[in-house]
Amino acid sequence: MNAKQIRDLYPITKDRAYLFSGGLAPVSVRHEKAMKKHMDWLSEDPDDMYVNGLDADGSDCRRMFAQLTGCDEDEVAIVESTSSGCNIAFDLIDPVAGGNVVFDDFSYPSSVFPWHLPPHEGLTKRFVHAREDGIIHLEDFEQSIDENTVAVCISHVTPIEGFKQDIKKVAEIAHAKGALVIVDGAQSAGAMEIDLHDTGVDFFSTTAMKWLLGAAGVAFLYVAKRHHSKKPTRAGYASTHSFDIHDFRLKDNAQRFELGMPNLLGLAFTKPGLEILVETDMSVVEQHNLELSGYAIAGMKELGIDVTTHDDPNYRLGVISARHEAAAELWNHLHNNKVDTYYHGETFRVDPHIFNNRDDIDMLLKGIDSFIQ
Ligand SMILES: Cc1ncc(COP(=O)(O)O)c(C=O)c1O
């Protein structure tokens, strides 16, 4: 599918410029159909949905996520949030005495907070700082990671700065010192080409509700095959080979990190979103998003907006951030003019995706201009 065909699937594009894919995916006609089917199913025959619906939607989503991110199905656990997936990965890391864990200035709270809890609270926390140019430089990772580093926990693309990190290079640096790499991919998966095997990262966790065009309450945790023998700290019937309480054998794949019933309606909503991306070349999605974000950055700068996200496509993707002291008012003005964006404090954010086009960005720029006037 091409961008125009995808746009046609999304009713919201007829009325609004929806530029909030870094937050929540909107509904396409395929999603509407899938949800109707599942609501009817739950209404008329929940028993059949329980028996026949779960495996279909769970395994299809797992397969398509693997296809979209360059890994194998058996390396994917279906979990409930990015934060939950990151926490599962952290639990697998031994809290070595005298060890340290490395983050960067832009690491997401859910990648940092768990390290304040047992058994990891004794590890030293090191932060790699962004330089004046707004870049977290690889040389600075090199300086901070040493033989006592147990893990490096960073975001692939950061939600406040819109900064894209080269996770393959970070993994090379970390692995050379024996540290594992856990990546929060909430702002990258579904927005760009990703080959997890090629990146070499150990764990990668992402929600379905943003760029993957799926639902809140569904997320994917990639666990590289070499970690499949690691023991989870929790177990449920979904983790094991058998339902027999006298036969405890963990699955030999990433499903050992699943516990029980997944979010059935969430999976039903996620499947059509993943299908849309699978039917589209991810390199086309990435190029489209980079082109639109570049167009938006240039237009916003022309209007005097203090864009903080990098111009250089090597350091950005779909999230464009700007500093604005009246970000809330700007958001409100745009929202009233049918342009959906995001703000957090003084950060104003715009996230174009594959169903957006230049008309949406022009609507945004017109709205910003009228706000300034
Ligand atoms: C980089 C990043 N990580 C994690 C999250 C939160 O994801 P979840 O609610 O699935 O834990 C977000 C949400 O905005 C995000 O941008």
The ligand as an SDF file (V2000), in Angstrom:
LIG
                    3D

 16 16  0  0  0  0  0  0  0  0999 V2000
    9.6760    6.5510   24.6520 C   0  0  0  0  0  0  0  0  0  0  0  0
    8.4530    6.1320   25.3970 C   0  0  0  0  0  0  0  0  0  0  0  0
    8.5160    5.0650   26.2110 N   0  0  0  0  0  0  0  0  0  0  0  0
    7.4470    4.6320   26.8940 C   0  0  0  0  0  0  0  0  0  0  0  0
    6.2410    5.2730   26.7910 C   0  0  0  0  0  0  0  0  0  0  0  0
    5.0930    4.7730   27.6050 C   0  0  0  0  0  0  0  0  0  0  0  0
    4.6500    3.5990   27.0760 O   0  0  0  0  0  0  0  0  0  0  0  0
    3.7450    2.6030   27.9270 P   0  0  0  0  0  0  0  0  0  0  0  0
    2.5950    3.3940   28.4350 O   0  0  0  0  0  0  0  0  0  0  0  0
    3.3810    1.5780   26.9150 O   0  0  0  0  0  0  0  0  0  0  0  0
    4.5870    2.0450   29.0280 O   0  0  0  0  0  0  0  0  0  0  0  0
    6.1100    6.3800   25.9610 C   0  0  0  0  0  0  0  0  0  0  0  0
    4.8180    7.0810   25.8480 C   0  0  0  0  0  0  0  0  0  0  0  0
    4.7040    8.1900   25.4360 O   0  0  0  0  0  0  0  0  0  0  0  0
    7.2490    6.8190   25.2440 C   0  0  0  0  0  0  0  0  0  0  0  0
    7.1810    7.8800   24.4440 O   0  0  0  0  0  0  0  0  0  0  0  0
  1  2  1  0
  2  3  1  0
  2 15  2  0
  3  4  2  0
  4  5  1  0
  5  6  1  0
  5 12  2  0
  6  7  1  0
  7  8  1  0
  8  9  2  0
  8 10  1  0
  8 11  1  0
 12 13  1  0
 12 15  1  0
 13 14  2  0
 15 16  1  0
M  END
$$$$
